[in-house]
Amino acid sequence: MKRQEKKTRWVWKFLGGILVLMGLLALVFLIRQGTQEVPQEVTLKTGLRRPSLEEKTFSYPEGDFHLLKLGPYKRDRKDRVSIFVPGDHLQLAYYPDQDQDLKLVDYQDEDLSLPLDSPLYVIGEEDYLAISQALSFSQLDEANLVKEEDTRPVEVDRVRGGFLLKYTYPLEEGAQGILWYLSSKEALVQEGDREAYGREDLYETGVLYFDGYYYQTDKTYKPYAPQAYFRIPSPYLARHHLSYLDRPLSRIFSRVLLDLTLDHINEAGFFPVEVESGWLKGDYGIPSGYYDNRWNTDLAHCLLKGYQEFKDPAYQAAYRKIIAYTLSHNQAHHKTLMGPEGQEGYLVDDYSHPGQESQTHTSLNHQLAVINLLLDAYGQEGREDYLREAQGLLRGIEILGPKWIKEDQDLHYAYLVDGSLGLLDYPRLTLNDLLLTQELLEKTGQARSSVLDQLIQSKEAYLKSKGL
């Protein structure tokens, strides 16, 4: 009888243990399904015991920026990142099309048709968020990517205490998932901001990756693949956002983009271009890893603007370093022109590669970009060597004078290695550079250039004649 009682007690204990275990499993299941309040703002849900997730966080007065990378995995894997938004009410906003204004959506437990190629703006009860799409990439090499086509739409679920925004990544072997989001106590987007927050520079012509900004690869570059992107020195998107510094989102974005460039300025003092240009390789023998003085001076100019606005000493150190390399490049790679009164002017090569002596053409827009950087840096720091260099480069343009003007009133793109002028100029880039040079000359107490005025008038006449 006693044996029977002991056996009965053992059975009940066993069944009780099973029930407790099932309860714990059910609780874990409920938590993973998001039916409990999510304890962290960002949670990673994955089938792997040790998910590969890296995160970079940038904190600024206007808010925080988070950059997440999943993978790469050794085999195909579906993964998910969920962002928890507290509150009882959720409003979403996005740009349905590049030519349409902001669309606002109130979440009411219904299926939402959200875009695959626009950031999603969340107007919460406590915070404002801007979140990217769930983009996936494979790497061609350290500085070149291929964007995968299989982007999944964000899902929205109501959970206890708030809402879950769920991003799914169907990652193939070796691929990586990228998600960025920023949070702020200030409104990040509003109607009428389409020009400031267009989407093409984040999903089409350019993408933000874990180590910086990448630009769509031209077919004449190597390595190349459809949907390939290379890490570009010129911070196009940062320059764009530096024009909208009255908006919190632009202040955050401009700083993140500048911060991400700092690690790519090499010891020599420039941000190398890590693709091989078929044109530069064929004409001048220049391989990948070369110096592009337009893209690097654009970067230095953005860093200068960033320093003027945010007073970050890292930006100052970086633009000074690029200028120092630019001056050494100018010394080693230039053409000397003599004016009618014996004055010297200089035209600097657009490109160079460490250890190579090859000479390249001088584009008018590249030369002007260097002048503009040096004039702006002189205005900031008062260094006479910056001003003398800018004046010598300006004389190089002025000595050629009206020779820059073509018969149809357009401008020649470049001064070529053989001493001739030629190639097709951009519609407006060079004109904008010319106008900025005149503005900076006056701002720094120098006289306007009559030659540049002549070039401006001719270019404007050409554009008018073409209806541009």
Secondary structure, 3 states (H helix, E strand, C coil): CHHHHHHHHHHHHHHHHHHHHHHHHHHHHHHHCCCCCCCCCEEEECCCCCCCEEEEEEEECCEEEEEEEECCCCCCEEEEEEEEEECCCCEEEECCCCCCCCEEEECCCCCCCCCCCCCEEEECCCCEEEECCCEEEEEEECCEEEECCCCCCCEEEEECCEEEEEEEEEECCCCEEEEEEEEECCCCCCCCCCCCCCCHHHHCCEEEECCEEEEECCCCEECCCCCEEEECCCCHHHHHHCCCCCCHHHHHHHHHHHHHHHHHCCCCCCCCECCEEHHHHHHHCCCCCEEEHHHHHHHHHHHHHHHHHHCCHHHHHHHHHHHHHHHHHHHHCEEEEECCCCCEEEEECCEECCCCCCCCCEEHHHHHHHHHHHHHHHHHHCCHHHHHHHHHHHHHHHHHHHHHECCCCCEEEEECCCCCEEEECCCCHHHHHHHHHHHHHHHCCCCCCHHHHHHHHHHHHHHHHCCC
